[in-house]
Amino acid sequence: MSSVRAFLPKAAPSPSVSTAACVRSHARSGSAVAQGAFWVMARRITLVAACVDAAMLVLFLALGSPILAWMNLVAMAMYATAYWCLGRRLNAPAVALIWVEVLGHAAIGTLLVGWNSGFHYYLLMFIPAIVVSSRWREAIPMLVVLYVTYLGMYAASRHYGVSAPLSETGLWIVQTFNVAVVFAMAAYTARFYYGMVRSAERKLVELATKDSLTGLSNRGHMLALAEHEIARARRSGQHIALIIADIDHFKKINDGRGHEAGDTVLAHTGKLLASLCREQDVVARWGGEEFLILLPATVLASAHDIAERLRSEVAATPVVHGNSCASCSLSLGVTTLAPSESFNTAIARADRALYRSKAEGRNRVTVMA
C-alpha cells in the first residue's frame, strides 16, 4: 500500500459525515427544498398560463368580446415578464405580477360576463401556492386576503350584474374552458408535488440504508438484511458465509495524504467489491475501512474462492485519483454461520481470521470455520 502513498496527491482532511447527521441535515433543509421546487413549478405554470391566455384571446374574439380578448394579450405580456423574472431569481416582482394578473383578470372577467363564467376559480389556485411557499404566519394573512377578495367578487357580481353579457352558449363555453384549465392546473400541481415527495422519500431511504461515500449498504441496513437472510437460511437448511475485508495500510493513507485520498480508495474498493459479488450477496461498509459481505447459500469452500477472487481483483485494479494511480490490497477473513450461533459470534470469528491475515503479511485470505 506504500505505492498508494507515493502516487496519491496530498489533500486537506475533510471530516466524514455520519448517516444520522446527513438525515438531520436533510430534514432541516426540507423547507428550502419545498420552496425551491415551488419556484421551479411557478416558472412552468407561468408558461402554461401564457398559453392559456393565447387560447382565450382566440376564444373571446370568436365569441365577440374584444375587451376580454385583448385583456388576454396584456396577461400574456405580464406572464412573459414574470417568467423572465423567475429565470433570474427576481421572485418578488414575479409574484407581484402573477397576483396582479390573476386577481385583475378574474375580477374583470367576472364583472364583464358574470359569476357563472368561472373566472373566480382561478383564485383557488393560489391556496396551495401560498401554503407551500410561505410560513404560516405569512400564509394566513394572504389566505384571508384571498378569501375576502373571493367573497368581494361574488358580492360585486351580484350587485352590479353583467356588463358585457355573452350568449348562453358562449357563457357555457367560457365556463367549461375555465373549469377545464383549473382542473388541469390542479392536477399538474398535485402530480408535481407527489413526484417531489416520492423523490424525497427515496433520498431519505437511501440516507438511512446506504453509505454515502461508497453507495453500499451501511451497518444498520446490513444487520437488518442479515437477520432476514439468516431466518430464511435456517428455514431452508442452507449455509450462510461471511467475509470481512479490510484495506491494508489505510491509516497511513489518511495520515500521510489526507482524507480525500482515503475517500478515493474507499469509494474505489466499495465499487469494485459490489461489481465482483453475486446478485444475491450483500456488500456493506461495516465501518472505517472495513467491508462485510454476506453470502447466502454458500459453503465455506465457495466463500474462500470468492474471497480469493476479490483479493486478487482489488490488488490488480489500480486506484485512480486525479492524474495519478496506484494499487491497493485487502486482507480478508472468511467463516460460515453455524446453525445455532448468533450473527455477532460469526462476525467475531471472521474478525479473528481477518487479523490473522494482517499478522501474516496482509493481502491474503484466512479461513476460520
TORMI-150043 format. One record per residue (C-alpha): residue in one letter; residue number from 1; y, z, x. Coordinates in Angstrom, 3 decimals, decimal comma, m for minus. Layout:
<rs>
<A NUM <Y Z X>>
...
</rs>
This chain:
<rs>
<M 1 <0,000 0,000 0,000>>
<S 2 <2,257 0,172 3,031>>
<S 3 <2,716 m3,582 2,668>>
<V 4 <4,447 m2,954 m0,660>>
<R 5 <6,936 m0,649 1,031>>
<A 6 <7,654 m3,323 3,602>>
<F 7 <8,388 m6,090 1,103>>
<L 8 <9,963 m4,402 m1,916>>
<P 9 <13,762 m4,078 m1,677>>
<K 10 <15,462 m0,720 m1,863>>
<A 11 <16,822 0,273 m5,236>>
<A 12 <18,649 3,292 m6,604>>
<P 13 <16,361 5,626 m8,532>>
<S 14 <16,507 5,179 m12,278>>
<P 15 <15,272 8,144 m14,323>>
<S 16 <12,420 7,343 m16,672>>
<V 17 <12,939 7,875 m20,378>>
<S 18 <10,207 9,549 m22,381>>
<T 19 <8,919 8,093 m25,629>>
<A 20 <10,316 11,056 m27,560>>
<A 21 <13,749 10,503 m26,052>>
<C 22 <13,564 6,819 m26,978>>
<V 23 <12,705 7,713 m30,567>>
<R 24 <15,594 10,192 m30,763>>
<S 25 <17,984 7,641 m29,310>>
<H 26 <16,737 5,004 m31,746>>
<A 27 <17,232 7,362 m34,674>>
<R 28 <20,778 8,233 m33,544>>
<S 29 <21,658 4,549 m33,340>>
<G 30 <20,270 3,824 m36,814>>
<S 31 <23,690 3,795 m38,435>>
<A 32 <25,054 1,432 m35,791>>
<V 33 <22,085 m0,893 m36,265>>
<A 34 <22,566 m0,939 m40,037>>
<Q 35 <26,268 m1,675 m39,686>>
<G 36 <25,601 m4,380 m37,098>>
<A 37 <23,116 m6,014 m39,459>>
<F 38 <25,681 m5,775 m42,248>>
<W 39 <28,236 m7,803 m40,265>>
<V 40 <25,627 m10,452 m39,482>>
<M 41 <24,822 m10,677 m43,184>>
<A 42 <28,523 m10,670 m44,131>>
<R 43 <29,149 m13,737 m41,980>>
<R 44 <26,263 m15,573 m43,627>>
<I 45 <27,482 m14,581 m47,080>>
<T 46 <30,980 m15,960 m46,391>>
<L 47 <29,425 m19,314 m45,560>>
<V 48 <27,317 m19,249 m48,725>>
<A 49 <30,340 m18,176 m50,789>>
<A 50 <32,388 m21,107 m49,455>>
<C 51 <29,600 m23,466 m50,538>>
<V 52 <29,532 m21,820 m53,968>>
<D 53 <33,296 m22,345 m54,307>>
<A 54 <32,868 m26,001 m53,368>>
<A 55 <30,346 m26,338 m56,195>>
<M 56 <32,746 m24,513 m58,537>>
<L 57 <35,540 m26,905 m57,590>>
<V 58 <33,458 m29,835 m58,792>>
<L 59 <32,238 m27,901 m61,853>>
<F 60 <35,691 m26,942 m63,131>>
<L 61 <37,101 m30,426 m62,512>>
<A 62 <34,255 m31,741 m64,642>>
<L 63 <34,951 m29,114 m67,331>>
<G 64 <38,676 m29,989 m67,430>>
<S 65 <40,028 m26,738 m65,960>>
<P 66 <42,198 m27,814 m62,977>>
<I 67 <43,677 m24,338 m62,419>>
<L 68 <40,249 m22,800 m61,783>>
<A 69 <39,184 m25,891 m59,842>>
<W 70 <41,989 m25,742 m57,280>>
<M 71 <41,718 m21,960 m57,117>>
<N 72 <38,328 m22,576 m55,529>>
<L 73 <39,979 m24,676 m52,855>>
<V 74 <42,118 m21,664 m51,907>>
<A 75 <38,998 m19,491 m51,983>>
<M 76 <37,203 m21,863 m49,587>>
<A 77 <40,093 m21,605 m47,138>>
<M 78 <40,017 m17,795 m47,342>>
<Y 79 <36,267 m17,668 m46,716>>
<A 80 <36,607 m20,077 m43,797>>
<T 81 <39,235 m17,779 m42,290>>
<A 82 <37,042 m14,709 m42,901>>
<Y 83 <34,095 m16,498 m41,261>>
<W 84 <36,252 m17,248 m38,222>>
<C 85 <37,433 m13,621 m38,049>>
<L 86 <33,897 m12,226 m38,283>>
<G 87 <32,779 m14,539 m35,492>>
<R 88 <35,448 m12,954 m33,269>>
<R 89 <34,717 m9,402 m34,440>>
<L 90 <38,013 m9,198 m36,331>>
<N 91 <36,201 m7,320 m39,074>>
<A 92 <39,158 m5,588 m40,741>>
<P 93 <41,130 m8,759 m41,596>>
<A 94 <37,889 m10,500 m42,612>>
<V 95 <37,023 m7,706 m45,051>>
<A 96 <40,568 m7,732 m46,434>>
<L 97 <40,357 m11,482 m47,074>>
<I 98 <36,980 m11,152 m48,795>>
<W 99 <38,190 m8,290 m51,003>>
<V 100 <41,361 m10,164 m51,998>>
<E 101 <39,420 m13,354 m52,710>>
<V 102 <36,661 m11,796 m54,797>>
<L 103 <38,892 m9,424 m56,767>>
<G 104 <41,567 m12,067 m57,329>>
<H 105 <39,091 m14,785 m58,193>>
<A 106 <37,191 m12,546 m60,604>>
<A 107 <40,383 m11,288 m62,277>>
<I 108 <41,969 m14,722 m62,687>>
<G 109 <38,732 m16,309 m63,869>>
<T 110 <38,171 m13,545 m66,417>>
<L 111 <41,737 m13,759 m67,784>>
<L 112 <41,642 m17,569 m67,997>>
<V 113 <38,228 m18,195 m69,556>>
<G 114 <37,166 m14,756 m70,805>>
<W 115 <34,805 m11,894 m70,045>>
<N 116 <31,778 m13,909 m71,092>>
<S 117 <32,334 m16,298 m68,184>>
<G 118 <30,591 m13,760 m65,928>>
<F 119 <33,190 m13,667 m63,152>>
<H 120 <33,143 m9,870 m63,272>>
<Y 121 <29,547 m9,860 m61,985>>
<Y 122 <30,822 m10,715 m58,501>>
<L 123 <32,419 m7,275 m58,270>>
<L 124 <28,960 m5,695 m58,454>>
<M 125 <28,046 m7,402 m55,179>>
<F 126 <30,463 m5,051 m53,416>>
<I 127 <28,381 m1,980 m54,265>>
<P 128 <25,607 m2,438 m51,642>>
<A 129 <28,132 m3,772 m49,137>>
<I 130 <30,302 m0,656 m49,466>>
<V 131 <27,364 1,745 m49,255>>
<V 132 <25,825 0,091 m46,193>>
<S 133 <28,976 m0,495 m44,177>>
<S 134 <30,799 2,804 m44,780>>
<R 135 <30,296 6,539 m44,513>>
<W 136 <30,033 8,362 m47,827>>
<R 137 <33,488 9,905 m47,537>>
<E 138 <34,891 6,371 m47,212>>
<A 139 <32,458 4,707 m49,620>>
<I 140 <33,094 6,993 m52,603>>
<P 141 <36,853 6,214 m52,926>>
<M 142 <36,129 2,472 m52,596>>
<L 143 <33,413 2,670 m55,243>>
<V 144 <35,828 4,499 m57,549>>
<V 145 <38,466 1,784 m56,990>>
<L 146 <35,848 m0,887 m57,694>>
<Y 147 <34,738 0,891 m60,875>>
<V 148 <38,310 1,285 m62,142>>
<T 149 <39,043 m2,376 m61,338>>
<Y 150 <35,939 m3,461 m63,249>>
<L 151 <36,947 m1,444 m66,317>>
<G 152 <40,542 m2,662 m65,987>>
<M 153 <39,426 m6,292 m66,001>>
<Y 154 <37,386 m5,657 m69,123>>
<A 155 <40,294 m3,941 m70,865>>
<A 156 <42,719 m6,707 m69,857>>
<S 157 <40,399 m9,444 m71,089>>
<R 158 <40,039 m7,639 m74,443>>
<H 159 <43,786 m7,097 m74,729>>
<Y 160 <45,159 m10,487 m73,621>>
<G 161 <42,330 m12,694 m74,785>>
<V 162 <41,586 m16,091 m73,203>>
<S 163 <44,411 m18,089 m71,602>>
<A 164 <42,566 m21,347 m70,788>>
<P 165 <39,505 m21,438 m73,017>>
<L 166 <36,545 m23,677 m72,340>>
<S 167 <34,274 m25,270 m74,862>>
<E 168 <31,264 m23,245 m75,956>>
<T 169 <29,013 m25,430 m73,821>>
<G 170 <31,388 m25,211 m70,859>>
<L 171 <31,564 m21,431 m71,128>>
<W 172 <27,760 m21,248 m71,223>>
<I 173 <27,528 m23,454 m68,121>>
<V 174 <30,024 m21,278 m66,209>>
<Q 175 <28,281 m18,053 m67,228>>
<T 176 <24,866 m19,457 m66,264>>
<F 177 <26,228 m20,648 m62,923>>
<N 178 <27,868 m17,297 m62,115>>
<V 179 <24,815 m15,269 m63,110>>
<A 180 <22,572 m17,536 m61,014>>
<V 181 <24,811 m17,136 m57,964>>
<V 182 <24,927 m13,332 m58,295>>
<F 183 <21,152 m13,172 m58,745>>
<A 184 <20,626 m15,356 m55,678>>
<M 185 <23,018 m13,333 m53,541>>
<A 186 <21,494 m10,033 m54,672>>
<A 187 <18,008 m11,335 m53,875>>
<Y 188 <19,116 m12,575 m50,461>>
<T 189 <20,810 m9,257 m49,661>>
<A 190 <17,756 m7,254 m50,697>>
<R 191 <15,464 m9,523 m48,683>>
<F 192 <17,729 m9,302 m45,640>>
<Y 193 <17,698 m5,501 m45,651>>
<Y 194 <13,983 m5,403 m46,387>>
<G 195 <13,426 m7,504 m43,285>>
<M 196 <15,693 m5,217 m41,288>>
<V 197 <13,780 m2,116 m42,446>>
<R 198 <10,436 m3,714 m41,591>>
<S 199 <11,727 m4,641 m38,156>>
<A 200 <12,967 m1,076 m37,598>>
<E 201 <9,596 0,295 m38,719>>
<R 202 <7,794 m1,935 m36,228>>
<K 203 <10,084 m0,782 m33,441>>
<L 204 <9,554 2,879 m34,324>>
<V 205 <5,778 2,415 m34,389>>
<E 206 <5,974 0,692 m31,031>>
<L 207 <8,093 3,501 m29,607>>
<A 208 <5,639 6,073 m30,921>>
<T 209 <2,481 4,334 m29,684>>
<K 210 <3,439 2,183 m26,704>>
<D 211 <4,565 2,985 m23,195>>
<S 212 <7,981 1,344 m22,886>>
<L 213 <7,514 0,240 m19,278>>
<T 214 <4,028 m1,274 m19,331>>
<G 215 <3,603 m2,090 m23,014>>
<L 216 <0,239 m0,306 m23,009>>
<S 217 <m0,805 2,457 m25,389>>
<N 218 <0,754 5,781 m24,480>>
<R 219 <m1,161 9,030 m24,019>>
<G 220 <m0,818 10,185 m27,622>>
<H 221 <m1,933 6,870 m29,049>>
<M 222 <m4,893 6,748 m26,667>>
<L 223 <m6,025 10,190 m27,844>>
<A 224 <m5,859 9,058 m31,471>>
<L 225 <m7,765 5,846 m30,750>>
<A 226 <m10,319 7,715 m28,629>>
<E 227 <m11,037 10,139 m31,466>>
<H 228 <m11,724 7,215 m33,790>>
<E 229 <m13,900 5,351 m31,260>>
<I 230 <m15,909 8,449 m30,350>>
<A 231 <m16,632 9,206 m34,003>>
<R 232 <m17,747 5,634 m34,575>>
<A 233 <m19,919 5,606 m31,433>>
<R 234 <m21,664 8,830 m32,450>>
<R 235 <m22,395 7,450 m35,896>>
<S 236 <m23,922 4,286 m34,436>>
<G 237 <m25,517 5,869 m31,366>>
<Q 238 <m23,560 3,682 m28,927>>
<H 239 <m22,309 4,599 m25,453>>
<I 240 <m18,657 5,046 m24,516>>
<A 241 <m17,431 4,756 m20,923>>
<L 242 <m14,153 5,824 m19,318>>
<I 243 <m12,282 4,509 m16,316>>
<I 244 <m9,340 6,319 m14,762>>
<A 245 <m7,332 4,223 m12,325>>
<D 246 <m4,579 5,420 m10,012>>
<I 247 <m2,195 3,260 m7,968>>
<D 248 <m2,629 4,042 m4,276>>
<H 249 <0,353 5,394 m2,291>>
<F 250 <2,586 5,219 m5,355>>
<K 251 <4,693 8,231 m4,397>>
<K 252 <5,639 6,529 m1,151>>
<I 253 <6,955 3,551 m3,089>>
<N 254 <9,177 5,711 m5,294>>
<D 255 <10,365 7,900 m2,442>>
<G 256 <10,891 5,076 0,027>>
<R 257 <12,078 2,189 m2,106>>
<G 258 <13,313 3,720 m5,336>>
<H 259 <12,110 3,880 m8,900>>
<E 260 <12,919 0,249 m9,633>>
<A 261 <10,285 m0,843 m7,125>>
<G 262 <7,857 1,705 m8,591>>
<D 263 <8,536 0,454 m12,104>>
<T 264 <7,805 m3,097 m10,976>>
<V 265 <4,437 m2,033 m9,564>>
<L 266 <3,593 m0,077 m12,741>>
<A 267 <4,508 m2,940 m15,065>>
<H 268 <2,606 m5,427 m12,903>>
<T 269 <m0,527 m3,262 m12,801>>
<G 270 <m0,437 m2,455 m16,518>>
<K 271 <m0,098 m6,119 m17,487>>
<L 272 <m2,925 m7,088 m15,159>>
<L 273 <m5,282 m4,388 m16,458>>
<A 274 <m4,605 m5,374 m20,059>>
<S 275 <m5,319 m9,035 m19,306>>
<L 276 <m8,580 m8,271 m17,476>>
<C 277 <m10,104 m5,910 m20,031>>
<R 278 <m12,112 m6,994 m23,042>>
<E 279 <m10,662 m7,267 m26,529>>
<Q 280 <m12,417 m4,090 m27,732>>
<D 281 <m11,273 m2,000 m24,747>>
<V 282 <m8,272 0,320 m24,999>>
<V 283 <m5,944 0,464 m21,989>>
<A 284 <m3,327 3,208 m21,782>>
<R 285 <m0,801 4,538 m19,348>>
<W 286 <m2,197 8,030 m19,013>>
<G 287 <0,696 9,481 m17,051>>
<G 288 <2,739 8,656 m13,965>>
<E 289 <0,822 6,031 m12,014>>
<E 290 <m2,499 6,711 m13,797>>
<F 291 <m4,165 4,419 m16,324>>
<L 292 <m7,021 5,315 m18,652>>
<I 293 <m9,387 2,669 m20,016>>
<L 294 <m11,730 3,398 m22,918>>
<L 295 <m14,766 1,107 m23,031>>
<P 296 <m16,623 1,189 m26,382>>
<A 297 <m20,309 0,189 m26,471>>
<T 298 <m20,526 0,225 m22,670>>
<V 299 <m23,169 1,813 m20,446>>
<L 300 <m22,394 3,294 m17,025>>
<A 301 <m23,595 0,284 m15,002>>
<S 302 <m21,451 m2,121 m17,012>>
<A 303 <m18,448 0,205 m16,726>>
<H 304 <m18,910 0,226 m12,939>>
<D 305 <m18,941 m3,586 m12,886>>
<I 306 <m15,763 m3,714 m14,980>>
<A 307 <m14,049 m1,183 m12,705>>
<E 308 <m15,010 m3,193 m9,613>>
<R 309 <m13,574 m6,330 m11,174>>
<L 310 <m10,338 m4,510 m11,998>>
<R 311 <m10,095 m3,123 m8,475>>
<S 312 <m10,679 m6,479 m6,775>>
<E 313 <m8,338 m8,433 m9,053>>
<V 314 <m5,485 m5,928 m8,629>>
<A 315 <m5,942 m5,973 m4,849>>
<A 316 <m5,938 m9,779 m4,821>>
<T 317 <m2,902 m10,258 m7,087>>
<P 318 <0,477 m9,786 m5,382>>
<V 319 <3,311 m7,767 m6,869>>
<V 320 <6,453 m9,867 m7,269>>
<H 321 <9,798 m8,061 m7,067>>
<G 322 <12,954 m10,085 m6,647>>
<N 323 <12,400 m12,569 m3,849>>
<S 324 <9,540 m10,658 m2,219>>
<C 325 <5,921 m9,947 m2,977>>
<A 326 <3,199 m7,665 m1,644>>
<S 327 <m0,235 m6,341 m2,531>>
<C 328 <m1,211 m3,039 m4,136>>
<S 329 <m4,541 m1,341 m4,749>>
<L 330 <m6,272 1,010 m7,173>>
<S 331 <m8,614 3,934 m6,809>>
<L 332 <m10,889 4,331 m9,815>>
<G 333 <m13,226 6,922 m11,331>>
<V 334 <m15,901 5,946 m13,853>>
<T 335 <m18,008 8,026 m16,230>>
<T 336 <m19,585 7,944 m19,674>>
<L 337 <m19,161 10,324 m22,551>>
<A 338 <m22,292 12,348 m23,265>>
<P 339 <m23,289 12,601 m26,961>>
<S 340 <m22,366 16,262 m27,294>>
<E 341 <m19,405 16,669 m24,946>>
<S 342 <m15,679 16,539 m25,634>>
<F 343 <m13,350 13,759 m24,600>>
<N 344 <m11,453 16,132 m22,295>>
<T 345 <m14,637 17,076 m20,477>>
<A 346 <m15,434 13,420 m19,812>>
<I 347 <m11,876 12,792 m18,615>>
<A 348 <m12,124 15,726 m16,210>>
<R 349 <m15,318 14,233 m14,732>>
<A 350 <m13,676 10,801 m14,406>>
<D 351 <m10,769 12,530 m12,661>>
<R 352 <m13,141 14,091 m10,151>>
<A 353 <m14,640 10,674 m9,472>>
<L 354 <m11,143 9,262 m9,022>>
<Y 355 <m10,184 11,911 m6,470>>
<R 356 <m13,391 11,236 m4,575>>
<S 357 <m12,314 7,590 m4,337>>
<K 358 <m8,964 8,798 m2,976>>
<A 359 <m10,639 11,113 m0,467>>
<E 360 <m12,979 8,402 0,756>>
<G 361 <m10,223 5,959 1,667>>
<R 362 <m8,746 4,601 m1,599>>
<N 363 <m9,108 1,089 m3,036>>
<R 364 <m12,607 1,884 m4,252>>
<V 365 <m14,630 2,817 m7,340>>
<T 366 <m16,603 6,054 m7,699>>
<V 367 <m19,097 6,617 m10,494>>
<M 368 <m19,929 10,103 m11,727>>
<A 369 <m22,499 10,495 m14,510>>
</rs>
